[in-house]
Amino acid sequence: DIQMTQSPSSLPASLGERVTISCRTSQGISNNLNWYQQKPDGTIKPLIFYTSNLQSGVPSRFSGSGSGTDYSLTISSLEPEDFAMYYCQQDASFPWTFGGGTKLELK
Amino acid sequence: EIQLQESGPGLVKPSQSLSLTCSVTGYTITSGYDWSWIRKFPGIKMEWMGYISYSGSTNYNPSLKIRISITRDTSKNQFFLQLNSVTTEDTATYYCAGGSFDYWGQGVMVTVSS
């Protein structure tokens, strides 16, 4: 299985701040990397697919980048609704696997 | 708009089977996409469990392969999860998802306890 190491696990930040969440994979995944947001009520929203493509309706303050084994999600200026859990996930090979999650918290 | 909704018992006894239903609206599950089950354990770990494709083929996470079955009822546009011989470690919130996880249900919490 491809192991996904997401960091940090917890990220205190302020409104308007720029933040980056990292995801490292145990082997190359050829950009087959997706990002999801989970709200406190449990709702999961897809944000980015194939490393850098925004899902429909996702604000442009979200962006993704990376290649090989290193990927990242950046939020350029935090809004109140952005404080949530974030997960990376690979679909390069089975079984599809998720990162351990990052809790983005209000500082 | 594609919508998914999980349903099923919130409490299952150890050694019994967990059975959940995902009802899909806004899209016919035989038209395309893979239809997955994913679970989030207490804490934050998430696990993809398996999918049934639009053609009816299945693909399971090897960690669950001997206990899991995903089936469907095309007349009701639903797909199902059955997980056998559950233990307390199967306590989780279970989600159904469609496409490449483009569409998600709200999730249903299942507790395994006697």
Boltz contact constraints between the chains, C-beta under 6 A:
constraints:
  - contact:
      token1: [A, 42]
      token2: [B, 107]
      max_distance: 6.0
  - contact:
      token1: [A, 44]
      token2: [B, 104]
      max_distance: 6.0
  - contact:
      token1: [A, 46]
      token2: [B, 101]
      max_distance: 6.0
  - contact:
      token1: [A, 46]
      token2: [B, 102]
      max_distance: 6.0
  - contact:
      token1: [A, 95]
      token2: [B, 48]
      max_distance: 6.0
  - contact:
      token1: [A, 95]
      token2: [B, 61]
      max_distance: 6.0
  - contact:
      token1: [A, 96]
      token2: [B, 48]
      max_distance: 6.0
  - contact:
      token1: [A, 98]
      token2: [B, 46]
      max_distance: 6.0
  - contact:
      token1: [A, 101]
      token2: [B, 44]
      max_distance: 6.0
